[in-house]
Amino acid sequence: MRLRKTINLGLCLGLLLAAGSGLAQTPRPPTEYQIKAAMLFNFAKFIDWPPESLGDDKAPFVIGILGDNPFGDDLVQTVAGKKVNDHSISVQTFRKVADATHCQILFISKSEKKQFADILLSLHDYAVLTVSQTDGFMEAGGMVNLVLDPASRKIRFQINAEAAKAARLKVSSKLLNVAIPAGH
């Protein structure tokens, strides 16, 4: 009798451990900021920067964050070991826009919403793709706004092609075709 209880207990523990390890291996859906980090990286594949904005061949492709960093480590992990046009990728966080003028992509945090107009005006002479996730960003002259599509519950993006063109950035028609209209 005691042997049977021991065997049953062992089987139950074995099944629990097997089930637990199966659950641990079940992939979780990506988080909001993992998706947004992947979008930032992928924008780099569909935008052409003027050659002088990338610096020499050894200069990194810089993705900057101005203000609070909502990504945590997700952006760094997403771009780790990847390249853009043979340039390694560097993720940098900035507190002042003057320090971010050497970026190729600059994510402007919600924490900077009150300064959007001033920030974008400060970047006017630089080939920097400006990205945010905040209402009013496109109207202030921002280039890409990440939005939650209420119908599909998916993260989508809007593009201000005129603002990108003014910064000497060429946006691929492929990217423009999948963008949603501003105001949605």
Secondary structure as GFF3:
##gff-version 3
##sequence-region A 1 184
A	DSSP	alpha_helix	2	25	.	.	.	ID=ss1
A	DSSP	alpha_helix	32	43	.	.	.	ID=ss2
A	DSSP	three_ten_helix	44	46	.	.	.	ID=ss3
A	DSSP	beta_strand	47	48	.	.	.	ID=ss4
A	DSSP	three_ten_helix	51	54	.	.	.	ID=ss5
A	DSSP	beta_strand	61	66	.	.	.	ID=ss6
A	DSSP	alpha_helix	74	79	.	.	.	ID=ss7
A	DSSP	beta_strand	83	84	.	.	.	ID=ss8
A	DSSP	beta_strand	87	94	.	.	.	ID=ss9
A	DSSP	three_ten_helix	97	100	.	.	.	ID=ss10
A	DSSP	beta_strand	105	108	.	.	.	ID=ss11
A	DSSP	three_ten_helix	110	115	.	.	.	ID=ss12
A	DSSP	alpha_helix	116	122	.	.	.	ID=ss13
A	DSSP	beta_strand	129	132	.	.	.	ID=ss14
A	DSSP	beta_strand	144	149	.	.	.	ID=ss15
A	DSSP	beta_strand	154	159	.	.	.	ID=ss16
A	DSSP	alpha_helix	161	166	.	.	.	ID=ss17
A	DSSP	beta_strand	170	171	.	.	.	ID=ss18
A	DSSP	alpha_helix	173	178	.	.	.	ID=ss19
###
